[in-house]
Amino acid sequence: MSPGDRRAETKSSTGGLNQDPKPTWEVYAIRYGRHDRPAQSNFLLPVQDPHDAMPLDYFVWLVRDRASGHEIVVDTGFDAACAEKRGRTLSRSVADSLRAMDCDPARVRDVVVTHLHYDHAGSIDIFTGARIHIQDREMAFATGRHMCTACIRIPFEADHVVAMVRALFADKVQFHDGEGEVAPGVTVHRVGGHSDGLQVVRVETARGPVVLASDAMHFYANGETGNPFPIIFDLGAMTQGWRIAKRLAGGDETRVIPGHDPAVRSRFQPVPGQDGEVVALHLPPVG
């Protein structure tokens, strides 16, 4: 039985069978790195001030139900070697970032890899006990004919793809085809666009469904202006992905969380003791 199919049941006082209470999910954006770059690097079409600074933040996301202790990590980031190779700034390792939130990577039950680009799939090996959720099409994409084209291959690291293949042969991978469930109240939805098998994650929270858009929308401005991030496999799918994310969030744009926007850390409430590196997405936005 896969983690997405598990359902716990308990005996009621009358002897009947009842499902356990629905989880109450908390969602945290955890910044682990940064890249300083000009605004034009983040848009396909020309922008008014192309040389203005517009840095990228690198996040992983922690989804937690305190009652059951179920923890889900969305994306796995990159490590120090990859940061040096690609000229990125690593604030602290993904493992240390999670431990600072009292999350031991070894006890995480489920990991969602939204896609296999280097900044989303680089620390899979630290999650020794997790089931890894990925789309069929992303695995096929990262190991298929399109990797023969250098400009498509650039955002991938061979070692990360091999790590996913090793996880597959260790019987640790749960594939999804389009839509799928990770746990009650946590679902994945393929949108494609940026990468062929890119998936977003919808989490039911106390303030309604929060959609972790990952690279379906790097910045709020990509969706707001209709000017996409320039790493694209399917432009039509990318633009439709903005609409799908908003629909999955019940039409509330404050519940769609872009994958790399530093504004996320100013729009949501900071977690005490985390020096502004972690914000709570399940709580209402600030202001």
MARMI-63757 format. One record per residue (C-alpha): residue in three letters; x, y, z. Coordinates in steps of 0.25 Angstrom, whole numbers, padded with zeros to 4 digits. Layout:
BEGIN
SITE   residu       u       v       w
SITE      Ala       X       Y       Z
...
END
This chain:
BEGIN
SITE   residu       u       v       w
SITE      Met    0000    0000    0000
SITE      Ser    0006    0013   -0004
SITE      Pro    0007    0025    0005
SITE      Gly   -0003    0033   -0003
SITE      Asp   -0013    0021   -0001
SITE      Arg   -0011    0020    0014
SITE      Arg   -0024    0022    0023
SITE      Ala   -0023    0020    0038
SITE      Glu   -0036    0015    0045
SITE      Thr   -0040    0014    0059
SITE      Lys   -0050    0008    0067
SITE      Ser   -0062    0017    0072
SITE      Ser   -0068    0016    0086
SITE      Thr   -0080    0008    0079
SITE      Gly   -0070   -0002    0073
SITE      Gly   -0071    0004    0059
SITE      Leu   -0060    0008    0050
SITE      Asn   -0057    0023    0048
SITE      Gln   -0046    0029    0040
SITE      Asp   -0036    0038    0048
SITE      Pro   -0039    0053    0048
SITE      Lys   -0034    0060    0035
SITE      Pro   -0020    0065    0037
SITE      Thr   -0018    0080    0039
SITE      Trp   -0006    0084    0030
SITE      Glu    0004    0094    0033
SITE      Val    0012    0099    0021
SITE      Tyr    0026    0106    0023
SITE      Ala    0035    0113    0012
SITE      Ile    0049    0110    0016
SITE      Arg    0060    0118    0009
SITE      Tyr    0073    0111    0008
SITE      Gly    0080    0119   -0003
SITE      Arg    0081    0132   -0012
SITE      His    0086    0136   -0026
SITE      Asp    0087    0151   -0029
SITE      Arg    0084    0154   -0044
SITE      Pro    0078    0165   -0052
SITE      Ala    0063    0166   -0055
SITE      Gln    0064    0163   -0070
SITE      Ser    0069    0149   -0066
SITE      Asn    0056    0145   -0060
SITE      Phe    0047    0149   -0072
SITE      Leu    0045    0144   -0086
SITE      Leu    0041    0157   -0092
SITE      Pro    0048    0171   -0090
SITE      Val    0045    0178   -0077
SITE      Gln    0046    0193   -0074
SITE      Asp    0058    0193   -0065
SITE      Pro    0066    0181   -0070
SITE      His    0078    0184   -0061
SITE      Asp    0071    0185   -0048
SITE      Ala    0074    0175   -0038
SITE      Met    0064    0164   -0036
SITE      Pro    0070    0152   -0028
SITE      Leu    0065    0138   -0027
SITE      Asp    0062    0132   -0014
SITE      Tyr    0064    0117   -0013
SITE      Phe    0053    0109   -0005
SITE      Val    0049    0096    0000
SITE      Trp    0035    0094    0007
SITE      Leu    0032    0087    0019
SITE      Val    0017    0082    0020
SITE      Arg    0014    0077    0034
SITE      Asp    0002    0071    0042
SITE      Arg    0006    0073    0057
SITE      Ala   -0005    0063    0062
SITE      Ser    0000    0051    0054
SITE      Gly    0015    0055    0053
SITE      His    0014    0053    0038
SITE      Glu    0024    0062    0030
SITE      Ile    0025    0064    0015
SITE      Val    0036    0071    0009
SITE      Val    0034    0078   -0005
SITE      Asp    0047    0078   -0013
SITE      Thr    0061    0075   -0008
SITE      Gly    0070    0087   -0012
SITE      Phe    0084    0087   -0016
SITE      Asp    0097    0084   -0008
SITE      Ala    0110    0092   -0006
SITE      Ala    0117    0085   -0018
SITE      Cys    0106    0089   -0027
SITE      Ala    0105    0103   -0022
SITE      Glu    0120    0105   -0025
SITE      Lys    0119    0099   -0038
SITE      Arg    0107    0108   -0042
SITE      Gly    0111    0121   -0035
SITE      Arg    0100    0121   -0025
SITE      Thr    0100    0125   -0010
SITE      Leu    0096    0114   -0001
SITE      Ser    0092    0120    0013
SITE      Arg    0092    0106    0020
SITE      Ser    0089    0092    0015
SITE      Val    0076    0087    0013
SITE      Ala    0078    0077    0024
SITE      Asp    0082    0088    0034
SITE      Ser    0070    0097    0029
SITE      Leu    0060    0085    0032
SITE      Arg    0067    0082    0046
SITE      Ala    0065    0096    0050
SITE      Met    0050    0094    0048
SITE      Asp    0051    0081    0057
SITE      Cys    0050    0073    0044
SITE      Asp    0060    0061    0043
SITE      Pro    0061    0057    0029
SITE      Ala    0062    0043    0032
SITE      Arg    0048    0042    0038
SITE      Val    0041    0049    0027
SITE      Arg    0031    0040    0021
SITE      Asp    0028    0047    0008
SITE      Val    0037    0055   -0002
SITE      Val    0030    0062   -0014
SITE      Val    0040    0065   -0025
SITE      Thr    0033    0076   -0033
SITE      His    0043    0074   -0045
SITE      Leu    0057    0069   -0046
SITE      His    0065    0082   -0049
SITE      Tyr    0077    0084   -0040
SITE      Asp    0071    0093   -0030
SITE      His    0059    0084   -0027
SITE      Ala    0065    0070   -0027
SITE      Gly    0079    0071   -0021
SITE      Ser    0078    0065   -0007
SITE      Ile    0070    0053   -0009
SITE      Asp    0079    0044   -0002
SITE      Ile    0077    0050    0012
SITE      Phe    0063    0045    0012
SITE      Thr    0066    0031    0015
SITE      Gly    0052    0027    0020
SITE      Ala    0044    0035    0010
SITE      Arg    0035    0031   -0002
SITE      Ile    0038    0040   -0013
SITE      His    0027    0046   -0022
SITE      Ile    0029    0050   -0036
SITE      Gln    0022    0050   -0049
SITE      Asp    0024    0039   -0059
SITE      Arg    0026    0050   -0070
SITE      Glu    0038    0056   -0062
SITE      Met    0045    0043   -0060
SITE      Ala    0043    0040   -0075
SITE      Phe    0047    0054   -0079
SITE      Ala    0060    0054   -0071
SITE      Thr    0065    0041   -0076
SITE      Gly    0060    0042   -0090
SITE      Arg    0063    0048   -0104
SITE      His    0062    0063   -0100
SITE      Met    0074    0062   -0091
SITE      Cys    0082    0061   -0104
SITE      Thr    0079    0075   -0106
SITE      Ala    0089    0084   -0098
SITE      Cys    0080    0096   -0096
SITE      Ile    0069    0087   -0090
SITE      Arg    0079    0079   -0082
SITE      Ile    0086    0091   -0075
SITE      Pro    0077    0092   -0062
SITE      Phe    0079    0077   -0060
SITE      Glu    0090    0070   -0052
SITE      Ala    0093    0056   -0056
SITE      Asp    0096    0052   -0042
SITE      His    0082    0056   -0037
SITE      Val    0076    0048   -0048
SITE      Val    0084    0036   -0045
SITE      Ala    0080    0038   -0030
SITE      Met    0066    0037   -0034
SITE      Val    0068    0025   -0043
SITE      Arg    0075    0018   -0031
SITE      Ala    0063    0022   -0022
SITE      Leu    0054    0015   -0032
SITE      Phe    0062    0002   -0032
SITE      Ala    0062    0003   -0017
SITE      Asp    0046    0003   -0018
SITE      Lys    0045    0017   -0012
SITE      Val    0038    0024   -0023
SITE      Gln    0023    0027   -0025
SITE      Phe    0019    0031   -0039
SITE      His    0008    0040   -0042
SITE      Asp    0001    0042   -0056
SITE      Gly   -0005    0056   -0055
SITE      Glu   -0013    0057   -0042
SITE      Gly   -0009    0049   -0030
SITE      Glu   -0010    0048   -0014
SITE      Val    0002    0049   -0005
SITE      Ala   -0007    0049    0007
SITE      Pro   -0021    0053    0011
SITE      Gly   -0021    0068    0008
SITE      Val   -0008    0068    0000
SITE      Thr   -0009    0066   -0015
SITE      Val    0000    0067   -0027
SITE      His   -0004    0073   -0041
SITE      Arg    0004    0072   -0053
SITE      Val    0005    0086   -0061
SITE      Gly    0018    0084   -0069
SITE      Gly    0023    0097   -0076
SITE      His    0036    0100   -0070
SITE      Ser    0039    0085   -0070
SITE      Asp    0031    0074   -0076
SITE      Gly    0027    0067   -0063
SITE      Leu    0026    0079   -0054
SITE      Gln    0016    0077   -0043
SITE      Val    0010    0087   -0033
SITE      Val    0006    0083   -0019
SITE      Arg   -0008    0087   -0013
SITE      Val   -0009    0086    0002
SITE      Glu   -0022    0088    0010
SITE      Thr   -0019    0098    0021
SITE      Ala   -0027    0105    0032
SITE      Arg   -0028    0117    0022
SITE      Gly   -0032    0109    0010
SITE      Pro   -0024    0102   -0001
SITE      Val   -0009    0107   -0002
SITE      Val   -0003    0103   -0015
SITE      Leu    0012    0102   -0016
SITE      Ala    0014    0106   -0030
SITE      Ser    0029    0103   -0030
SITE      Asp    0035    0107   -0044
SITE      Ala    0021    0108   -0050
SITE      Met    0023    0122   -0046
SITE      His    0037    0127   -0041
SITE      Phe    0032    0141   -0037
SITE      Tyr    0019    0147   -0035
SITE      Ala    0022    0156   -0046
SITE      Asn    0023    0145   -0056
SITE      Gly    0008    0142   -0055
SITE      Glu    0003    0156   -0052
SITE      Thr    0010    0162   -0065
SITE      Gly    0009    0149   -0074
SITE      Asn    0024    0150   -0076
SITE      Pro    0029    0136   -0073
SITE      Phe    0042    0132   -0067
SITE      Pro    0051    0129   -0079
SITE      Ile    0055    0114   -0076
SITE      Ile    0043    0108   -0084
SITE      Phe    0040    0094   -0090
SITE      Asp    0025    0097   -0094
SITE      Leu    0021    0112   -0094
SITE      Gly    0006    0109   -0095
SITE      Ala    0007    0099   -0084
SITE      Met    0014    0109   -0075
SITE      Thr    0004    0120   -0077
SITE      Gln   -0007    0110   -0074
SITE      Gly    0000    0106   -0062
SITE      Trp   -0002    0120   -0056
SITE      Arg   -0017    0118   -0058
SITE      Ile   -0017    0104   -0052
SITE      Ala   -0010    0108   -0040
SITE      Lys   -0020    0119   -0037
SITE      Arg   -0032    0110   -0039
SITE      Leu   -0026    0100   -0030
SITE      Ala   -0024    0111   -0019
SITE      Gly   -0039    0114   -0020
SITE      Gly   -0037    0127   -0028
SITE      Asp   -0029    0133   -0017
SITE      Glu   -0016    0138   -0022
SITE      Thr   -0010    0140   -0008
SITE      Arg   -0011    0125   -0007
SITE      Val   -0002    0123   -0019
SITE      Ile    0013    0122   -0015
SITE      Pro    0023    0125   -0026
SITE      Gly    0036    0116   -0025
SITE      His    0047    0127   -0025
SITE      Asp    0041    0141   -0021
SITE      Pro    0048    0148   -0009
SITE      Ala    0035    0155   -0007
SITE      Val    0029    0142   -0001
SITE      Arg    0038    0145    0011
SITE      Ser    0032    0159    0013
SITE      Arg    0017    0155    0010
SITE      Phe    0016    0144    0020
SITE      Gln    0018    0143    0035
SITE      Pro    0033    0139    0039
SITE      Val    0035    0128    0048
SITE      Pro    0041    0132    0062
SITE      Gly    0056    0129    0063
SITE      Gln    0058    0126    0048
SITE      Asp    0065    0140    0045
SITE      Gly    0054    0143    0034
SITE      Glu    0058    0130    0026
SITE      Val    0045    0123    0029
SITE      Val    0031    0128    0027
SITE      Ala    0018    0121    0030
SITE      Leu    0009    0120    0018
SITE      His   -0003    0114    0025
SITE      Leu   -0005    0127    0033
SITE      Pro   -0011    0139    0026
SITE      Pro   -0002    0148    0019
SITE      Val    0004    0160    0026
SITE      Gly   -0004    0173    0024
END
